[in-house]
Amino acid sequence: MTPLTLDSRLSAAVGEKTAKALDRAFGMKTVADLLQHYPRRYARRGELTPIMALPVGEAVTIVAEVRRVRERRMRQRSGLILEVVISDGIGEITLTFFNQAWRAKDLVPGRRGIFAGKVGQYRDTLQLAHPDYQLFDDAATAIQTAQANANLPIPIYPATASVSSWKVATVVELVLDGLGDVSEPLPPDFRERMHLLDARTAIEHIHRPRSFDEIDAARQTLRMHEAFILQSALLQQRAFVRSWGATPREPGALRDAFDSALPFELTPDQVDVGAEIEGDLRRAHPMNRLVQGEVGSGKTLVALRAMLQVADSGGQAALIAPTEVLAGQHLRSITRMLGPKLAPELMPTLLTGQMSAQERRKAALRVASGQARIVVGTHALLSASTTFADLGLVVVDEQHRFGVAQREALRAKGQAPHTLVLTATPIPRTVAMTVFGDLDVSTIRTMPEGRAGISTHVAPLAEHPSWFARVWDRIVEEVAAGRQAFVVCAAIDADALTGADAVTDEDAPEATDDAPDTVGDTVNGAEVTSPARTRWGVAQVIDLLSRHPSYATLRVEPLHGKMPAEQKDAVMQAFARGDIDVLVATTVIEVGVDVPNASTMVILEADRFGVSQLHQLRGRVGRGGVPGLCLLVTEAKIGSSSRSRVEAVASTLDGFHLAEVDLELRGEGDVLGDLQSGARSSLRLLRVVTDAELILVARHAAEKVLTDDPALVRHPGLAEAVERRMSAEERAALGRS
């Protein structure tokens, strides 16, 4: 039989039926896919798992011992239930089997094994209904093999209801037995210098280690494989983009006129980042730059100066924003910054899907003819009917809100246009290196002068339920002083959250891992409790305030993603004019909304949002000369991770520090999930929190390899690994980012 390779189809290795089950459960198609499905932990044959700590509702795999077995008749219908109690010596959990009394022959007291299933609860007793299990050797055989197997680690794999951990282990065992030579992705001298294992040994030791000592070395080697392969792919892509031809764009009269009319000095960071962008645009290959900076740090100003540099050479710039509200805000902001002299010449034009057919035709004509040198829009910019005369610059606002295919569709409308990506979510260095390693990264840290600042406070209802009433009174006081306020909710209508359309994508808060704890209070007849689901949606707050005596004369309006575009825009403009006192909104106002008179933001159920999202939201206040106040209302208990997130935001205004805190609190799985696509989602063992130094070492080493051998002709193992790791879809994703 021909030895298997990492590129062998799984069906050829394990059979069609098993391959289909693995594909359905984990998306595995090749031997490499299976062997990169690493054990999440290892158990010992004599080890017992703490049953008392098992989470209800989750699928678990445990090592335990059978204690008691009994059979009883069902009460409501005919048939028998076999109940098997297993234990770790402290806690117990019951296995229940319906009409399967024959299992009692194997599940006898004293037998140990691995048990897997979803943890349920019946009459305060933990149970696994119809669990899958694999028993260790019977007592007689166990005595003979105990010494040999006592310290043999048992791999516990990520599993599903249909494919258990030991089913994965069985298939891995079969594939490893048939696997031939494995090519080395790391240069030999680098591998030796780093004291790493060869690839075949690392794979063998991580899946069937003979001792626990072998596992760490295998993991370290395979972590370096991940880092080295990903960094090589990113650097290759960077070189590939730089090989394209692009039209150099020189600054001229338009940008000079804009700069001379600015009523303020640029911050040092704006000057430095602007110089980097100017240099990029002058080159004959496309700029591919990410600019990160705090909310209000002036990223839009930097982007506008880049647009003017492109316009000076006769080109067009397109800014794509994630929401209609933000696109409209950007257009008004850009028009205002350009002023009455430059705006008519550049004709900033809005193009969104919610415009009337006539308005859209007019806008599309301006864009196609080149009359509109600056175009701002949403996904409507991506439609086949939208064409440009000379698209020279693509500006993507809040990149993580767009798919790679959407960004590529816009870039394809020009001849290798320059690309500038903006984000107000500060990115930790290791994440930037891992996710945006093919982009040049610029950072704006300094803030413009004249900002009054923001004070942030936690309103902990778990300890002080009466503070809920005080929150609403505080808003009234601010409005009485001539200011305005935001109230942010996690949903549009909390009572409708069971419906499929209760919340739109742009309204959805980041997932959190703790549900708030329940407390009780009343405010003007409204009971304040925090069940496991979201309590306060826009609809509920509007209803509450409509019955609040102090709000009888206040102008309160809702804003959320389900409203028609015209209505959303009208509400935002009315709020900007000061015609609305209190805006009750979802996270549709998270980015880009600029109302200098808004002094106060109340975020209800703040523990339901992530750190970066809370930081983004509070950046909507304190934008002018009026001091900002942000109240984070939470019912999460002290010590919970949800409460820790909220308190972290209240403790500092430094978004870059919060980005590191966010990474530590949430883990890179969630953080990368907000940012990554394609190949960047394929991290298995690599952890950007703990492996920062390893990633840096891998990047420097990969840079040396690619500088000397750009096409990896002399490094075939690395070339194969990059090709294997980056599927066609993932490679396309890298090319589009």
C-alpha positions in Angstrom: 0.0 0.0 0.0 1.3 3.5 -0.9 2.1 5.5 2.2 -0.2 8.3 3.0 0.9 12.0 2.7 -0.4 15.1 4.4 -2.2 15.9 1.1 -4.0 12.5 0.8 -7.7 12.7 0.7 -9.2 11.5 4.0 -11.7 9.2 2.2 -8.7 7.3 0.8 -7.2 6.9 4.3 -10.2 6.0 6.4 -13.1 5.2 4.0 -15.9 7.3 2.6 -18.3 6.9 5.5 -15.9 8.0 8.2 -14.5 10.8 6.0 -18.0 12.2 5.5 -18.6 12.2 9.2 -15.4 14.0 9.9 -16.1 16.5 7.2 -19.6 17.2 8.5 -18.3 17.6 12.1 -15.0 19.4 11.6 -14.7 20.3 7.9 -11.8 17.9 7.5 -11.0 16.8 3.9 -7.3 15.8 4.0 -4.9 13.9 6.2 -3.4 17.2 7.2 -6.8 18.5 8.3 -7.1 15.5 10.6 -3.6 15.6 12.0 -4.0 19.4 12.7 -7.0 18.5 14.9 -4.8 18.4 18.0 -5.9 17.0 21.4 -7.2 19.7 23.7 -5.8 17.9 26.8 -4.5 14.6 28.0 -5.8 12.3 30.7 -4.2 9.5 32.7 -5.8 6.1 33.0 -5.8 6.5 36.8 -7.0 10.1 36.6 -10.5 11.0 37.7 -12.1 14.3 36.5 -13.8 16.6 39.1 -17.5 16.0 38.4 -18.7 18.8 40.6 -17.2 21.3 38.2 -19.0 20.0 35.1 -21.0 22.8 33.4 -24.7 22.1 32.7 -25.6 22.3 29.1 -22.1 21.6 27.7 -20.7 18.6 26.0 -17.9 17.1 28.1 -15.5 14.2 28.1 -14.5 12.8 31.5 -12.5 9.9 33.0 -14.5 8.3 35.8 -15.3 5.0 37.7 -18.6 3.1 37.7 -20.0 3.0 41.3 -23.6 1.8 41.1 -25.9 0.3 38.5 -29.7 -0.1 38.7 -32.6 -0.7 36.4 -36.1 0.7 36.8 -39.3 0.9 34.9 -40.4 4.2 33.2 -43.5 5.7 34.9 -45.3 7.3 31.9 -44.7 4.6 29.3 -43.5 1.1 28.9 -39.8 0.3 29.0 -36.8 0.3 31.3 -34.2 2.9 32.3 -30.7 1.8 33.1 -29.1 4.2 35.6 -25.3 4.1 36.0 -23.7 6.3 38.7 -20.1 7.2 38.0 -17.8 9.1 40.4 -14.5 10.8 40.9 -14.4 10.0 44.6 -16.1 13.3 45.5 -18.9 14.1 43.1 -21.2 11.8 41.1 -23.1 11.9 37.8 -25.7 9.5 36.5 -25.6 7.9 33.1 -29.1 7.1 31.8 -29.9 4.7 29.0 -33.5 3.9 27.8 -34.3 0.3 26.9 -30.6 -0.7 26.8 -30.3 -3.0 29.8 -27.6 -5.0 28.0 -25.1 -2.3 28.8 -25.1 -3.4 32.4 -22.9 -6.4 31.4 -20.0 -3.9 30.7 -20.8 -1.1 33.1 -20.1 -2.9 36.3 -18.9 -1.3 39.5 -15.2 -0.7 39.6 -14.7 -0.4 35.8 -13.1 2.8 34.6 -13.4 4.5 31.3 -13.9 7.7 29.3 -17.5 9.0 29.1 -18.8 11.7 26.8 -22.1 13.5 26.5 -24.1 16.7 27.2 -24.4 17.5 30.9 -28.1 17.7 31.9 -29.8 18.1 35.3 -32.8 16.2 36.6 -34.1 16.8 40.1 -30.8 18.5 41.1 -28.8 15.5 39.9 -26.3 15.8 37.1 -26.8 13.3 34.3 -25.6 12.3 30.9 -28.4 10.9 28.7 -27.3 8.1 26.3 -23.6 9.1 26.6 -20.9 7.6 24.4 -18.2 5.8 26.4 -15.0 3.7 26.1 -14.1 1.4 29.0 -10.5 0.6 29.9 -9.4 -3.0 30.0 -11.3 -5.4 32.2 -9.9 -6.1 35.6 -7.8 -9.2 34.7 -6.2 -7.6 31.6 -5.7 -4.4 33.5 -3.5 -6.1 36.1 -1.2 -7.4 33.4 -1.0 -4.1 31.5 -1.3 -1.6 34.4 2.5 -1.0 34.8 3.0 -0.5 31.1 0.1 1.9 30.6 0.0 3.7 34.0 1.6 6.8 32.6 0.5 6.6 29.0 -1.4 9.8 28.3 -4.9 9.6 26.8 -5.5 12.3 24.2 -8.9 14.0 24.6 -9.9 15.6 21.3 -12.4 18.4 20.5 -15.5 16.4 19.8 -19.1 16.7 18.7 -22.3 14.8 19.5 -21.8 12.7 16.4 -18.0 12.2 16.6 -16.6 11.5 20.1 -13.0 12.0 21.2 -12.0 8.4 21.0 -13.5 8.0 17.6 -11.2 10.8 16.5 -8.3 9.0 18.3 -9.1 5.8 16.5 -9.0 7.4 13.1 -5.8 9.3 14.0 -4.2 6.0 15.1 -5.1 4.4 11.7 -3.8 7.4 9.7 -0.5 7.6 11.7 0.1 3.9 11.0 -0.2 4.6 7.3 1.6 8.0 7.1 4.9 8.2 5.2 7.6 10.8 5.4 6.6 14.4 6.3 8.5 17.3 4.6 10.1 19.8 6.9 8.6 23.4 6.8 11.4 24.9 8.9 14.9 25.5 7.6 17.2 22.8 9.1 19.7 25.3 10.7 16.8 27.2 12.3 15.2 24.0 13.6 18.5 22.9 15.1 19.2 26.3 16.6 15.7 26.4 18.2 16.1 22.8 19.5 12.9 21.7 17.7 11.7 18.2 16.7 11.5 17.0 13.1 8.0 17.3 11.7 7.1 13.5 11.7 8.2 13.1 15.3 6.3 16.2 16.4 3.1 14.9 14.8 3.6 11.4 16.3 4.3 12.7 19.8 1.3 15.1 20.0 -1.2 12.4 19.0 0.2 9.3 20.7 2.8 10.4 23.2 4.5 7.7 25.3 4.9 10.0 28.2 3.8 13.5 29.2 7.3 14.8 28.7 7.0 14.3 24.9 3.9 16.5 24.6 5.5 19.9 25.4 8.3 19.4 22.9 5.8 18.4 20.2 3.6 21.4 20.9 6.5 23.8 20.9 7.6 22.5 17.5 4.1 22.6 16.0 3.5 26.1 17.4 6.6 27.3 15.6 5.3 25.5 12.4 2.1 27.6 12.6 3.9 30.8 13.3 6.5 30.3 10.6 4.1 29.2 7.9 1.6 32.0 8.6 4.3 34.7 8.7 5.8 33.3 5.4 2.4 33.5 3.7 1.7 37.0 4.9 5.2 38.2 3.8 4.8 36.5 0.5 1.5 38.3 0.0 3.0 41.6 1.0 5.7 41.1 -1.7 3.1 40.0 -4.2 1.0 43.2 -3.7 4.2 45.3 -4.0 4.9 43.6 -7.4 1.7 45.1 -8.9 1.9 48.4 -10.8 0.0 51.3 -9.4 -0.3 54.9 -10.5 1.9 57.2 -8.4 -0.1 60.0 -6.8 1.7 63.3 -6.1 0.3 65.9 -3.7 -0.6 69.3 -5.3 -2.7 72.4 -5.1 -5.8 70.7 -3.7 -4.1 69.3 -0.6 -2.0 72.4 -0.1 -5.2 74.5 -0.2 -6.8 72.2 2.4 -3.8 72.2 4.7 -3.5 76.0 4.6 -7.2 76.4 5.5 -7.1 74.1 8.5 -8.0 76.2 11.7 -5.7 74.0 13.9 -2.3 72.3 13.9 -2.0 68.7 13.0 -0.9 66.5 15.9 2.6 65.0 15.8 1.1 61.6 15.0 -1.1 62.9 12.3 2.0 64.5 10.7 4.0 61.3 10.9 1.3 59.0 9.6 0.4 61.5 6.9 4.0 61.5 5.7 4.0 57.6 5.6 0.8 57.6 3.5 2.1 60.4 1.2 5.3 58.3 0.6 3.2 55.2 -0.1 1.0 57.0 -2.6 4.0 58.4 -4.5 5.3 54.9 -5.2 4.5 52.8 -8.3 3.1 49.9 -6.3 -0.1 49.8 -4.3 -0.2 51.1 -0.8 -1.6 48.5 1.6 -1.7 50.3 5.0 -3.7 50.0 8.2 -4.1 53.1 10.4 -5.2 52.5 13.9 -6.1 55.2 16.4 -8.3 56.1 19.2 -11.9 57.4 18.7 -11.5 61.1 17.8 -7.7 60.9 17.1 -8.2 62.3 13.6 -8.0 59.2 11.3 -10.7 60.7 9.0 -8.6 63.8 8.6 -5.5 61.8 7.7 -7.6 59.7 5.2 -9.1 62.9 3.6 -5.6 64.3 3.0 -4.7 61.1 1.3 -7.9 61.4 -0.9 -6.9 64.9 -1.8 -3.4 63.7 -2.8 -5.1 61.2 -5.2 -7.5 63.9 -6.5 -4.6 66.2 -7.2 -3.5 63.6 -9.9 -7.0 63.4 -11.3 -8.0 60.2 -9.5 -11.0 59.2 -7.4 -11.1 58.0 -3.8 -13.9 55.8 -2.4 -14.6 55.4 1.3 -16.7 52.4 2.3 -18.4 52.5 5.7 -20.3 49.6 7.4 -23.6 51.4 8.0 -25.8 54.0 6.4 -25.6 56.2 9.4 -21.9 56.2 9.4 -21.7 56.8 5.6 -23.9 59.8 5.9 -21.9 61.1 8.9 -18.6 60.7 6.9 -20.0 62.6 3.9 -21.2 65.5 6.1 -17.9 65.5 8.0 -15.8 65.5 4.8 -17.9 68.2 3.1 -17.6 70.4 6.2 -13.8 69.9 6.4 -13.4 70.6 2.7 -15.2 73.9 3.1 -17.1 76.0 0.5 -14.2 76.3 -1.9 -13.0 72.7 -2.2 -16.3 70.9 -1.8 -17.8 72.0 -5.1 -14.7 71.2 -7.0 -14.3 67.7 -5.5 -18.1 67.0 -5.3 -18.2 64.5 -2.4 -21.0 62.1 -3.3 -23.0 59.6 -1.2 -24.0 56.3 -2.7 -26.1 53.9 -0.5 -28.6 51.2 -1.1 -31.5 53.0 0.6 -31.4 56.0 -1.8 -34.3 56.5 -4.2 -33.7 55.2 -7.7 -33.4 58.7 -9.1 -30.9 59.9 -6.5 -28.9 56.8 -7.0 -28.8 57.2 -10.8 -27.6 60.8 -10.3 -24.9 59.8 -7.9 -23.7 56.8 -10.0 -23.4 59.1 -13.0 -21.2 61.5 -11.1 -19.0 58.6 -10.0 -18.8 57.0 -13.5 -17.9 60.3 -15.2 -15.2 61.2 -12.7 -17.1 64.4 -11.6 -17.2 63.0 -8.1 -13.6 62.8 -6.9 -14.6 61.6 -3.4 -17.2 58.9 -3.1 -18.7 57.7 0.3 -21.0 54.7 0.5 -22.0 51.4 2.0 -22.3 48.1 0.2 -23.9 49.9 -2.7 -20.4 50.8 -3.9 -19.9 47.1 -4.6 -22.8 46.7 -7.0 -22.1 45.9 -10.6 -23.8 49.1 -11.7 -21.3 51.3 -9.8 -18.3 52.1 -12.0 -15.4 54.6 -11.5 -13.5 56.8 -14.0 -10.2 56.4 -12.2 -10.4 54.7 -8.8 -7.0 55.5 -7.2 -7.6 55.0 -3.5 -9.9 52.7 -1.5 -10.5 53.7 2.2 -12.1 51.0 4.3 -13.5 52.2 7.6 -13.7 49.6 10.4 -12.3 46.7 8.3 -13.6 44.0 10.6 -17.2 44.8 9.6 -16.6 43.8 6.0 -15.9 40.4 4.4 -12.8 40.0 2.2 -14.9 39.3 -0.9 -16.7 42.7 -0.4 -13.4 44.6 0.0 -12.0 42.8 -3.1 -15.1 43.8 -5.1 -14.4 47.5 -4.5 -10.7 47.2 -5.2 -11.5 45.4 -8.5 -13.2 48.6 -9.7 -9.8 50.3 -10.2 -6.4 49.4 -11.6 -4.5 48.2 -8.5 -5.8 51.1 -6.4 -4.0 52.1 -3.2 -5.7 50.8 0.0 -6.0 52.5 3.4 -7.7 50.6 6.2 -8.9 52.6 9.3 -9.8 51.1 12.6 -10.7 52.8 15.9 -10.2 49.5 17.7 -6.6 49.5 18.8 -4.9 46.2 18.0 -2.3 44.6 20.2 1.1 44.3 18.6 1.0 40.5 18.4 -2.5 40.5 16.9 -1.5 43.0 14.3 1.5 40.9 13.4 -0.6 37.7 13.2 -3.7 39.1 11.5 -2.4 42.1 9.5 1.1 41.0 8.9 0.8 41.7 5.2 -0.1 45.4 5.8 2.0 48.3 6.9 0.7 49.5 10.3 0.5 53.1 11.4 -0.6 54.3 14.8 -2.1 57.6 15.9 -1.8 57.9 19.7 -1.9 61.6 20.4 -5.3 63.3 20.6 -6.2 66.7 19.3 -6.2 69.5 21.8 -9.5 71.0 23.1 -11.1 67.7 24.1 -12.7 68.0 27.5 -12.3 64.3 28.2 -14.5 61.6 29.6 -15.1 60.3 33.1 -16.4 56.7 33.3 -18.2 55.2 36.2 -19.7 51.7 36.9 -23.2 51.7 38.2 -23.2 48.3 40.0 -26.9 47.4 40.5 -26.0 44.0 42.1 -24.7 45.9 45.1 -26.8 49.1 44.7 -30.1 48.5 42.9 -31.3 52.0 43.8 -28.7 53.5 41.6 -30.8 52.6 38.6 -33.2 55.4 39.4 -30.2 57.8 39.9 -28.9 57.0 36.4 -32.1 58.4 34.8 -32.0 61.5 37.1 -28.4 62.1 36.0 -29.4 62.4 32.4 -32.2 64.9 33.3 -29.6 67.0 35.1 -27.3 67.1 32.0 -30.2 68.0 29.7 -31.3 70.8 32.1 -27.7 72.1 31.6 -28.4 72.3 27.8 -26.6 69.1 26.9 -27.7 65.8 25.2 -27.4 62.1 26.1 -27.2 58.7 24.6 -28.7 55.6 26.1 -27.3 52.4 24.5 -29.1 49.0 24.6 -28.0 45.6 23.6 -31.1 44.9 21.5 -33.9 46.6 19.6 -36.7 44.8 21.5 -35.6 42.5 24.3 -39.0 40.9 24.4 -38.7 39.7 20.8 -35.2 38.2 21.1 -36.5 34.7 20.6 -37.5 35.8 17.1 -35.0 35.3 14.2 -35.0 39.0 13.3 -34.9 40.5 16.8 -31.4 42.1 16.3 -29.6 43.1 13.1 -25.9 42.4 12.6 -24.9 46.0 13.2 -26.9 46.0 16.4 -25.5 42.8 17.9 -23.2 43.2 20.9 -20.1 41.2 21.3 -20.7 37.8 22.9 -19.9 37.6 26.6 -19.3 34.6 28.7 -21.3 35.5 31.8 -25.0 36.2 32.2 -25.8 38.9 34.6 -26.9 37.9 38.1 -30.5 38.7 39.1 -31.3 41.6 41.3 -34.6 43.4 42.0 -35.8 47.0 42.2 -38.5 49.2 40.7 -38.3 52.5 38.9 -41.6 54.2 38.3 -43.4 50.9 38.3 -41.0 49.1 36.1 -39.4 46.1 37.7 -35.6 45.9 37.4 -34.4 42.4 37.1 -31.7 40.9 35.0 -32.6 37.5 33.7 -30.2 35.3 31.7 -31.4 37.1 28.5 -31.2 40.7 27.6 -33.8 42.8 29.5 -33.4 46.3 28.2 -33.9 46.8 24.5 -34.6 50.2 22.8 -38.3 49.5 22.9 -38.3 48.8 26.7 -36.3 51.9 27.5 -38.6 54.1 25.3 -41.6 52.7 27.2 -39.9 53.2 30.6 -39.0 56.8 29.9 -42.5 57.6 28.5 -43.8 56.9 32.0 -41.1 58.7 33.8 -42.4 62.0 35.2 -39.0 63.8 34.7 -39.0 62.9 31.0 -42.4 64.3 30.2 -41.0 67.4 28.6 -37.8 65.8 27.2 -37.5 65.0 23.6 -36.6 61.3 23.5 -36.2 59.3 20.2 -35.1 55.8 19.3 -32.4 54.8 16.7 -31.6 51.3 15.5 -30.6 49.3 12.5 -34.2 48.2 11.6 -35.3 51.7 10.9 -35.4 52.9 7.2 -32.3 54.7 6.1 -34.1 58.0 5.6 -35.5 57.8 9.1 -32.2 56.9 10.7 -30.5 59.8 8.9 -33.2 62.2 9.9 -33.0 61.2 13.6 -29.2 61.6 13.6 -29.4 65.0 11.9 -32.0 66.1 14.4 -29.8 64.9 17.3 -26.8 66.7 15.8 -28.9 70.0 15.5 -30.0 69.7 19.2 -33.6 68.9 18.4 -33.4 65.7 20.4 -32.4 65.5 24.1 -32.0 61.8 24.6 -31.2 59.3 21.9 -32.0 55.7 22.8 -30.0 53.5 20.4 -28.4 50.2 19.7 -24.7 50.0 18.7 -25.6 51.5 15.4 -24.0 54.7 17.0 -20.8 52.8 17.8 -18.6 54.5 15.3 -18.5 57.8 13.5 -21.4 59.6 15.1 -20.1 63.1 16.1 -22.3 65.3 18.2 -20.1 67.7 20.3 -23.0 68.7 22.5 -23.6 65.1 23.6 -22.2 65.0 27.1 -23.6 61.7 28.6 -23.7 58.1 27.6 -25.6 55.4 29.6 -24.8 51.9 28.5 -27.4 49.5 29.9 -26.3 45.9 30.7 -22.8 46.9 29.9 -21.5 43.5 30.8 -23.1 42.2 27.6 -20.6 44.2 25.5 -16.9 43.6 24.9 -14.1 45.9 26.2 -13.3 47.3 22.7 -17.0 47.9 22.0 -17.6 49.7 25.3 -14.5 51.9 24.6 -15.8 52.7 21.1 -19.3 53.6 22.4 -18.1 56.0 25.1 -16.0 57.8 22.4 -19.3 59.3 21.2 -19.3 61.8 24.1 -16.7 64.3 25.3 -15.9 65.2 21.7 -16.1 69.0 22.1 -15.6 71.4 24.9 -18.2 69.7 27.0 -16.9 67.1 29.6 -18.1 63.6 28.8 -19.8 61.3 31.3 -20.2 57.5 30.7 -22.2 55.4 33.1 -21.7 51.6 32.7 -24.8 50.0 34.2 -24.3 46.4 35.1 -25.8 43.7 37.3 -22.9 41.4 37.1 -21.3 40.4 40.4 -17.9 41.4 41.6 -15.3 38.9 40.5 -17.1 37.7 37.4 -15.3 38.1 34.1 -18.2 40.2 32.8 -17.8 42.6 35.7 -14.0 42.6 35.1 -14.5 43.8 31.5 -16.7 46.7 32.7 -14.4 47.7 35.4 -11.4 47.6 33.0 -13.1 50.1 30.7 -13.9 52.4 33.7 -10.3 52.3 34.9 -8.7 53.9 31.8 -9.2 55.9 28.6 -6.2 54.4 27.0 -7.6 52.2 24.2 -4.2 50.6 23.5 -4.0 49.4 27.1 -7.6 48.2 26.9 -6.8 46.2 23.8 -4.2 44.3 25.8 -6.6 43.8 28.7 -9.3 42.7 26.2 -6.9 40.1 24.8 -6.1 38.7 28.2 -9.8 38.7 29.4 -11.4 37.3 26.3 -8.5 35.3 24.8 -7.4 35.6 21.2 -10.1 33.2 19.9 -12.7 35.9 20.3 -10.5 38.9 19.5 -9.2 37.3 16.3 -12.7 36.3 15.5 -13.6 40.0 15.2 -10.7 40.7 12.9 -9.5 37.7 11.0 -10.6 35.9 7.9 -9.4 33.1 5.8 -6.0 31.8 6.8 -5.8 33.9 9.9 -8.6 31.9 11.5 -6.6 28.6 11.2 -4.6 29.0 14.3 -4.6 25.7 16.2 -1.9 25.7 18.9 -0.5 29.3 18.5 -1.7 31.8 21.1 -1.0 35.4 20.4 -1.2 36.2 24.1 1.5 33.8 25.3 3.4 33.3 22.1 4.3 36.9 21.2 8.1 36.2 21.4 7.8 33.1 19.3 5.7 34.9 16.7 8.4 37.6 16.5 11.2 35.1 16.2 9.2 33.3 13.4 8.6 36.6 11.5 12.3 37.6 11.6 13.4 34.2 10.4 10.8 34.0 7.7 11.8 37.5 6.5 15.4 36.2 6.1 14.2 33.1 4.2 12.0 35.1 1.8 14.6 37.8 1.2 17.0 35.2 0.1 14.5 32.9 -1.6 11.2 34.8 -2.5 9.6 31.9 -4.4 10.8 29.3 -1.8 12.5 27.3 -4.5 15.2 26.2 -2.1 12.7 25.6 0.7 10.2 23.1 -0.9 9.0 21.9 2.5 8.0 25.4 3.5 6.4 26.0 0.1 4.3 22.9 0.4 3.3 23.8 4.0 2.2 27.3 2.9 0.3 26.0 0.0 -1.3 23.3 2.1 -2.2 25.6 5.0 -3.6 28.3 2.7 -6.5 26.7 0.9 -7.5 28.3 -2.4 -10.2 30.3 -0.5 -7.7 31.4 2.2 -5.1 32.4 -0.3 -7.7 34.5 -2.1 -8.6 36.0 1.2 -5.0 37.1 1.8 -4.9 38.6 -1.6 -8.0 40.6 -1.0 -7.2 42.0 2.4 
